[in-house]
Every structure is written in structure tokens, then in C-alpha cells.
């Protein structure tokens, strides 16, 4: 996806772009797999999907689950480049957070907040004061700071200022600011406040949740940007094996494929093409689950997100669940796809993700992947090889 966005934007800006992909489909790891038979093959499952799964063509299963913030950077890029012409979005019906073994709806209106059993009455008042502060906060207007220095005061101190308890801190940092660990607590508060603002503004746009999701799956995004690139003269080559990245005097000069060299001034790629220029920074486990029922206690939502904050399950990083269904043209009628994922912390990742899978039972079929995360070893200014990070 990152490479497709860049090839689209660079083509629009008049650069000459050649986009090569070793796969037969667009988007690499950001693709949605269709038909369902291909997903079984990809995960080396024996046999074919059972009849009960409906038509294989009705499925578009994301390899890496993501929702879009309605008011976020990616939506702005889609609007700016008019890639929205090729996409239709639906609002995700609800966001939930896990507390003490149960899931609670993240309040999306003031009425819901007052009725929510996530916090007690006095806590609600303090939380409301905090939200009003965040809404009025403007990093360019010191009058809105109330004695907080956005670049120095830590978020921990801001929570103290409003006297917020641990449960509310968990819920705010993990379900609103969407941090996956607690490292943010000791960092300057400006980013956290802006992230909560983004959540509130995104929520205000459509009301049910702050998240959008494309019909036919996330694989539509890289395809949309690829189309943009092609319209502006970019060249696309699928099924193109990369044999060698040609370097002269420490600088990239071309890419060799099937005996030919395409010459270039810059190269943008993901870590899988340049294993000698990246370093492993962790692992993620993702479990794709096919269900025949909506998730319990979500009010039968046909789409939702559930966040399990790390404190609730004695971990360092959160567990995420996202669920979509036939309502998004990604599954057969009456079927649901739930994808649970988290950062690997132990030698038994499947046990780490169990709290999420327990919420999804009964599970009809699951597909488990454990992926290494890579980051570039340098910025690429010398070599002119610019490498994206693996998706978290």
C-alpha cells in the first residue's frame, strides 16, 4: 500500500514511475485474497473450503487488517488524489474495549458516555472535563494549554491534572489515542492529545464509530492508487521477479529482472526486496477467523473493533480484533471475518492471542500467521533506496 500510494502521488507530480511487483496481484502484504480457495492454499490448508462457506468469489480476505480514521491522513490523501472515485466506504458499526473479561462499547455520544458502565459517576465528570480540555486544545494557541507545556509535560502528568483513574487512563490511551503500549505515558502530551482529537473529530463525522472500511476489502486501496499512477503515465508490471538491485558507487542505478535492467534514480520498496538493508525489530501474530455469527455482546453488529488493553491481560502490548462481514462484500452471506492480532512477546504467540479468540467462539475456520517485522537500517539518502517498514 505505501509503495502504491507513493507511485500514485509521484506520477501525479510528473515523475516517471515504473512499478514492479513479484506477485500476480496488487498490493503485496496489503492485498485482500480472493477467491477463498486461494486463502486455503496460501495457508497450506488441506482440501477446499466446505460448501457452507458459499461461493469462493464472494470472499475478499485482508492479510493485514486495518480500519481508516474518518478524519485521518489516509482519507485526506484519498480525497486529494480523487482515488475516492474508485472506492466505496462503510462506517464500522461500533468500537469496543475489554475490561475485566467483558467487552464494553466505547461511548460514541454524550448520552452513551453517561450511561456507560465503563466508569462511575464522578469519574465521568472528570473524564468529561478532560475531553472538553482536549477539544479546545490548540497547539498554536497557548491560551488553551492551562499550564500544560505540549512539548514537555508528559501525558502521565496530564492524567494526574484531571485526576483520572487507571481504568479511564487505559481506555483513553488505548481505545481513543490507540496506543498499543504504555510507552506514551512518559512522552510529551502533544501527540496523545492530537490523537484523541483525531478520534473525536472522526467520530463526529459519521456517529457510529470513527472508522471507515472499503467495500470489497482493503486490497481496493493499493489498486486505487495503482490506477491513479497508470492514469498519470506510470507503468505497472505484475508477475515481475526481481533478480538484482544494481548498485554503482554505493548508489542505486537500476533493477534487473528477467535479464533486462530498468534504470532509475530512486528506488522505493518494501523490506522483502532488500533483506541486506533491513533489520528485524519484532514479530506480529495474526489470526484470521471465519465465523457464522456476529461477535457476542456487540449488539449483533455486522462490523466492529475490539481493543484488549495490555493491562487487562498482563501484557506489554494490546490485542486488537477487527470484524467485518458480508455487509462489506468481503464474505459470503451470513458469514463474518474476525482478525485478531498482537505483537509477539513470548515463545508461545498462540497462547498470547487466546483472550481475543475466546471472544469469537465458536470459530469455523482459522488461519494463523506469524510475521517478522523489519525496519530499514538507514534512511536511504546515500543509496537512494528508500525502504518502508513492515506493517505493525
C-alpha positions as CSV (number, residue, x, y, z in Angstrom):
1,X,0.0,0.0,0.0
2,X,2.7,2.5,1.0
3,X,4.5,1.9,-2.3
4,X,1.3,2.2,-4.3
5,X,0.4,5.5,-2.7
6,X,3.8,6.9,-3.4
7,X,3.8,5.7,-7.1
8,X,0.4,7.3,-7.5
9,X,1.4,10.6,-5.9
10,X,4.7,10.7,-7.8
11,X,3.0,10.0,-11.2
12,X,0.6,12.9,-10.5
13,X,3.6,15.1,-9.8
14,X,5.1,14.3,-13.2
15,X,7.7,11.8,-12.2
16,X,8.4,8.9,-14.5
17,X,7.4,5.8,-12.5
18,X,7.9,2.1,-13.1
19,X,6.2,-0.1,-10.5
20,X,7.2,-3.8,-10.4
21,X,5.7,-6.5,-8.2
22,X,6.8,-10.1,-8.0
23,X,3.2,-11.1,-7.2
24,X,0.3,-11.6,-9.7
25,X,-1.9,-9.1,-7.7
26,X,-1.6,-5.6,-6.5
27,X,-0.6,-4.5,-3.0
28,X,1.7,-7.3,-1.7
29,X,1.0,-7.8,2.0
30,X,-1.8,-5.2,1.9
31,X,-3.8,-7.3,-0.5
32,X,-7.2,-9.0,0.1
33,X,-7.2,-12.6,-1.0
34,X,-9.9,-13.8,-3.3
35,X,-11.4,-16.4,-4.0
36,X,-11.5,-18.2,-0.7
37,X,-9.7,-21.2,-2.3
38,X,-6.6,-19.1,-2.6
39,X,-6.6,-18.3,1.1
40,X,-6.7,-22.1,1.9
41,X,-3.8,-22.6,-0.5
42,X,-1.8,-19.6,0.9
43,X,-2.1,-21.1,4.4
44,X,-1.4,-24.6,3.2
45,X,-4.7,-26.0,4.5
46,X,-5.6,-29.4,3.0
47,X,-8.7,-29.7,0.8
48,X,-11.1,-27.0,-0.3
49,X,-13.5,-24.7,1.7
50,X,-16.7,-26.6,2.7
51,X,-19.9,-25.9,0.8
52,X,-21.2,-24.0,3.9
53,X,-18.7,-21.2,3.1
54,X,-20.7,-20.3,-0.1
55,X,-19.1,-19.1,-3.3
56,X,-15.3,-18.6,-3.1
57,X,-15.6,-15.5,-5.3
58,X,-17.7,-13.8,-2.6
59,X,-14.7,-13.6,-0.3
60,X,-12.0,-10.8,-0.1
61,X,-9.9,-11.6,3.0
62,X,-7.4,-9.0,4.2
63,X,-4.0,-10.3,5.1
64,X,-3.3,-7.3,7.3
65,X,-6.4,-5.8,9.0
66,X,-6.7,-2.0,9.2
67,X,-9.6,0.5,9.6
68,X,-9.3,4.1,8.4
69,X,-9.9,7.0,10.7
70,X,-12.7,9.0,9.1
71,X,-10.8,12.3,9.5
72,X,-7.3,10.8,9.2
73,X,-4.3,11.3,6.9
74,X,-5.2,8.5,4.5
75,X,-8.7,9.7,3.9
76,X,-7.3,13.2,3.2
77,X,-4.9,11.6,0.7
78,X,-7.8,9.7,-1.0
79,X,-9.8,12.9,-1.3
80,X,-6.9,14.9,-2.5
81,X,-5.9,12.5,-5.2
82,X,-9.6,11.7,-6.0
83,X,-8.9,8.0,-5.6
84,X,-12.3,8.1,-3.8
85,X,-13.8,7.7,-7.3
86,X,-12.8,4.0,-7.3
87,X,-13.8,3.2,-3.7
88,X,-16.9,2.9,-1.6
89,X,-16.7,3.1,2.2
90,X,-18.9,2.0,5.0
91,X,-18.7,3.1,8.6
92,X,-17.7,0.5,11.2
93,X,-20.7,0.0,13.5
94,X,-19.0,0.1,16.8
95,X,-15.9,0.1,18.8
96,X,-15.5,-2.0,22.0
97,X,-13.0,-2.2,24.8
98,X,-12.2,-5.2,27.0
99,X,-12.3,-4.7,30.8
100,X,-12.3,-7.5,33.4
101,X,-13.2,-10.2,31.0
102,X,-16.1,-8.4,29.4
103,X,-16.5,-6.1,26.4
104,X,-18.0,-2.6,26.7
105,X,-19.0,-0.2,23.9
106,X,-16.7,2.7,23.6
107,X,-19.2,5.6,24.1
108,X,-19.8,7.4,20.8
109,X,-22.2,10.1,22.2
110,X,-22.6,12.1,25.4
111,X,-25.7,10.1,26.2
112,X,-23.8,6.8,25.8
113,X,-20.9,8.1,27.9
114,X,-23.3,9.0,30.7
115,X,-25.0,5.5,30.5
116,X,-21.7,3.6,30.1
117,X,-20.7,1.2,32.9
118,X,-17.0,1.7,31.9
119,X,-16.8,4.3,34.7
120,X,-18.5,5.6,37.8
121,X,-20.4,8.9,38.0
122,X,-17.6,11.1,39.5
123,X,-15.1,9.6,37.1
124,X,-17.5,10.5,34.2
125,X,-17.5,14.1,35.3
126,X,-13.7,14.3,35.5
127,X,-13.4,12.5,32.1
128,X,-15.8,14.9,30.6
129,X,-13.8,17.9,31.8
130,X,-10.7,16.2,30.3
131,X,-12.5,15.7,26.9
132,X,-13.6,19.4,26.9
133,X,-10.0,20.4,27.5
134,X,-8.8,18.2,24.6
135,X,-11.4,19.5,22.3
136,X,-10.4,23.1,23.0
137,X,-6.7,22.4,22.9
138,X,-4.9,24.1,20.0
139,X,-1.1,23.5,19.8
140,X,-0.7,27.0,18.2
141,X,-2.7,28.9,20.9
142,X,-1.0,28.9,24.4
143,X,-4.3,30.2,25.9
144,X,-5.7,26.7,25.5
145,X,-2.8,25.0,27.4
146,X,-4.0,25.6,31.0
147,X,-0.4,25.4,32.4
148,X,0.5,22.3,30.3
149,X,3.6,22.5,28.0
150,X,2.7,20.4,25.0
151,X,6.3,19.6,24.2
152,X,7.4,18.9,27.8
153,X,4.6,17.9,30.1
154,X,4.1,14.1,30.0
155,X,0.7,12.5,29.4
156,X,1.0,10.9,32.8
157,X,1.0,14.4,34.3
158,X,-2.0,15.5,32.2
159,X,-4.0,12.5,33.5
160,X,-2.9,13.5,37.1
161,X,-4.1,17.1,36.5
162,X,-7.6,15.8,35.7
163,X,-7.4,13.1,38.5
164,X,-8.3,10.3,36.1
165,X,-8.2,6.7,37.5
166,X,-6.4,3.7,36.0
167,X,-9.4,2.2,34.1
168,X,-10.1,5.6,32.4
169,X,-6.4,6.0,31.6
170,X,-6.3,2.6,30.0
171,X,-9.4,3.3,28.0
172,X,-8.3,6.7,26.9
173,X,-4.7,5.8,25.9
174,X,-5.6,2.5,24.2
175,X,-9.2,2.9,22.8
176,X,-9.1,6.6,21.9
177,X,-5.5,7.5,21.3
178,X,-4.9,4.0,20.0
179,X,-1.5,3.4,21.5
180,X,-0.6,-0.3,21.7
181,X,1.7,0.0,24.7
182,X,2.1,2.3,27.7
183,X,5.3,4.0,26.5
184,X,3.4,7.1,25.5
185,X,2.7,8.0,29.2
186,X,6.2,9.3,29.7
187,X,6.4,11.2,26.4
188,X,5.3,14.8,25.8
189,X,1.5,15.0,25.7
190,X,1.1,16.9,22.4
191,X,0.9,13.8,20.2
192,X,-1.6,12.0,22.6
193,X,-3.9,15.0,22.7
194,X,-3.8,15.3,18.9
195,X,-4.6,11.6,18.6
196,X,-7.7,11.9,20.9
197,X,-8.8,15.0,18.9
198,X,-8.5,12.9,15.7
199,X,-10.6,10.2,17.3
200,X,-13.3,12.7,18.4
201,X,-13.3,14.5,15.0
202,X,-13.5,11.2,13.1
203,X,-16.4,10.1,15.3
204,X,-18.2,13.3,14.8
205,X,-18.3,12.7,11.0
206,X,-20.5,9.6,10.9
207,X,-21.5,9.0,14.5
208,X,-21.4,5.2,15.0
209,X,-17.6,4.9,15.2
210,X,-14.6,6.9,13.9
211,X,-13.6,4.1,11.5
212,X,-14.3,3.5,7.8
213,X,-13.7,0.4,5.8
214,X,-13.7,0.0,2.0
215,X,-16.3,-2.3,0.3
216,X,-14.6,-5.3,-1.2
217,X,-11.7,-5.1,1.3
218,X,-8.5,-3.2,1.9
219,X,-7.0,-4.6,-1.3
220,X,-9.0,-1.9,-3.1
221,X,-6.7,0.8,-1.7
222,X,-3.4,-0.3,-3.3
223,X,-5.4,-0.9,-6.5
224,X,-6.9,2.6,-6.4
225,X,-3.5,4.2,-6.1
226,X,-2.1,1.9,-8.8
227,X,-4.8,3.1,-11.1
228,X,-4.0,6.7,-10.3
229,X,-0.4,6.0,-11.2
230,X,-1.4,4.4,-14.5
231,X,-3.7,7.3,-15.4
232,X,-0.8,9.7,-15.0
233,X,1.6,7.7,-17.1
234,X,3.0,5.3,-14.6
235,X,3.9,1.8,-15.8
236,X,2.8,-1.3,-13.9
237,X,4.3,-4.7,-14.1
238,X,2.8,-7.6,-12.1
239,X,4.4,-11.1,-12.0
240,X,7.8,-9.5,-12.4
241,X,10.6,-11.3,-10.5
242,X,13.4,-9.0,-9.2
243,X,16.8,-10.6,-9.8
244,X,19.1,-7.9,-8.6
245,X,19.2,-4.3,-7.5
246,X,22.1,-2.7,-9.5
247,X,24.3,-0.5,-7.4
248,X,27.2,1.7,-8.7
249,X,29.5,3.6,-6.3
250,X,27.0,2.9,-3.4
251,X,24.1,4.3,-5.3
252,X,21.1,2.6,-7.0
253,X,21.2,2.8,-10.8
254,X,18.6,0.2,-11.8
255,X,16.7,-3.0,-11.2
256,X,17.4,-6.3,-13.1
257,X,14.5,-8.5,-14.0
258,X,14.4,-11.4,-16.5
259,X,17.7,-10.4,-18.0
260,X,16.8,-6.8,-18.5
261,X,17.8,-3.7,-16.5
262,X,15.3,-0.9,-15.8
263,X,17.5,2.1,-14.9
264,X,16.3,4.5,-12.2
265,X,17.5,7.4,-10.0
266,X,15.5,6.3,-6.9
267,X,14.1,3.0,-5.7
268,X,11.2,2.7,-3.2
269,X,10.5,-0.8,-1.9
270,X,9.3,-2.9,1.0
271,X,11.8,-4.9,3.2
272,X,11.2,-8.2,1.4
273,X,13.2,-7.0,-1.6
274,X,16.3,-5.9,0.3
275,X,17.0,-8.3,3.1
276,X,20.6,-7.0,3.5
277,X,19.4,-3.4,4.2
278,X,16.8,-4.1,6.9
279,X,16.9,-5.4,10.5
280,X,14.3,-7.5,12.4
281,X,12.5,-5.4,15.0
282,X,9.9,-7.9,16.3
283,X,7.0,-10.2,15.3
284,X,3.3,-10.0,14.9
285,X,0.8,-12.8,15.2
286,X,-2.5,-12.5,13.2
287,X,-5.3,-15.0,13.3
288,X,-8.0,-14.7,10.6
289,X,-11.2,-16.3,11.8
290,X,-14.3,-17.2,9.8
291,X,-17.5,-17.1,11.9
292,X,-21.1,-17.9,11.2
293,X,-22.3,-15.4,13.8
294,X,-21.8,-11.8,15.0
295,X,-19.5,-11.5,18.0
296,X,-21.3,-11.9,21.3
297,X,-22.2,-8.7,23.3
298,X,-21.7,-6.4,20.3
299,X,-25.4,-6.0,19.8
300,X,-25.1,-8.1,16.6
301,X,-23.0,-5.5,14.9
302,X,-22.0,-6.5,11.3
303,X,-18.7,-4.8,11.9
304,X,-16.7,-3.7,14.9
305,X,-13.4,-3.2,16.6
306,X,-12.5,-4.7,19.9
307,X,-9.4,-3.5,21.8
308,X,-8.0,-5.5,24.6
309,X,-5.7,-3.1,26.6
310,X,-2.5,-4.8,27.7
311,X,-3.0,-4.1,31.4
312,X,-6.2,-6.2,31.3
313,X,-4.4,-9.3,30.2
314,X,-0.9,-8.7,31.9
315,X,0.9,-7.9,28.7
316,X,3.0,-5.0,27.4
317,X,1.1,-4.5,24.1
318,X,-2.6,-4.5,23.2
319,X,-4.5,-7.2,21.3
320,X,-6.8,-6.0,18.5
321,X,-9.8,-7.6,16.9
322,X,-11.4,-6.3,13.8
323,X,-14.6,-7.8,12.4
324,X,-16.3,-7.3,9.0
325,X,-18.8,-9.3,7.2
326,X,-20.9,-9.8,4.0
327,X,-22.2,-6.2,4.6
328,X,-18.8,-5.1,3.2
329,X,-18.7,-7.6,0.3
330,X,-15.8,-9.4,1.9
331,X,-17.6,-12.7,2.9
332,X,-20.4,-14.9,1.8
333,X,-23.9,-14.1,3.0
334,X,-24.3,-14.7,6.8
335,X,-20.5,-15.1,7.3
336,X,-18.2,-12.9,9.3
337,X,-14.4,-12.4,9.2
338,X,-12.7,-11.5,12.5
339,X,-9.0,-10.9,12.6
340,X,-7.2,-10.9,15.9
341,X,-3.6,-9.6,16.0
342,X,-0.9,-8.6,18.5
343,X,2.8,-8.0,19.0
344,X,4.5,-11.3,19.9
345,X,6.1,-11.1,23.4
346,X,6.8,-14.8,24.3
347,X,7.8,-18.1,22.7
348,X,4.1,-19.1,22.6
349,X,2.3,-16.5,20.5
350,X,-0.9,-18.6,20.1
351,X,-1.4,-18.5,23.8
352,X,-0.9,-14.7,23.9
353,X,-3.8,-14.2,21.5
354,X,-6.2,-16.6,23.3
355,X,-8.1,-13.8,25.1
356,X,-9.2,-12.5,21.8
357,X,-10.1,-15.9,20.3
358,X,-12.2,-16.7,23.4
359,X,-14.4,-13.7,22.5
360,X,-15.0,-15.1,19.0
361,X,-16.1,-18.7,19.8
362,X,-17.3,-20.8,18.0
363,X,-14.8,-20.3,15.2
364,X,-15.5,-22.2,12.0
365,X,-12.0,-21.9,10.5
366,X,-8.8,-20.1,11.5
367,X,-5.7,-19.1,9.6
368,X,-2.7,-18.3,11.7
369,X,0.3,-16.3,10.6
370,X,3.4,-15.1,12.5
371,X,5.3,-12.4,10.6
372,X,8.6,-10.8,11.2
373,X,8.7,-7.0,11.4
374,X,11.6,-5.3,9.6
375,X,12.8,-1.7,9.6
376,X,15.4,-0.2,7.3
377,X,18.9,0.2,8.7
378,X,19.3,3.7,7.2
379,X,17.3,6.5,5.6
380,X,18.4,5.8,2.1
381,X,19.8,9.2,1.4
382,X,23.2,7.8,0.3
383,X,22.0,4.8,-1.7
384,X,18.7,6.4,-2.9
385,X,17.0,3.2,-1.9
386,X,14.0,4.1,0.3
387,X,12.5,1.2,2.3
388,X,9.2,1.1,4.1
389,X,8.7,-0.6,7.4
390,X,6.7,-3.9,7.8
391,X,3.1,-3.3,8.9
392,X,2.7,-3.5,12.7
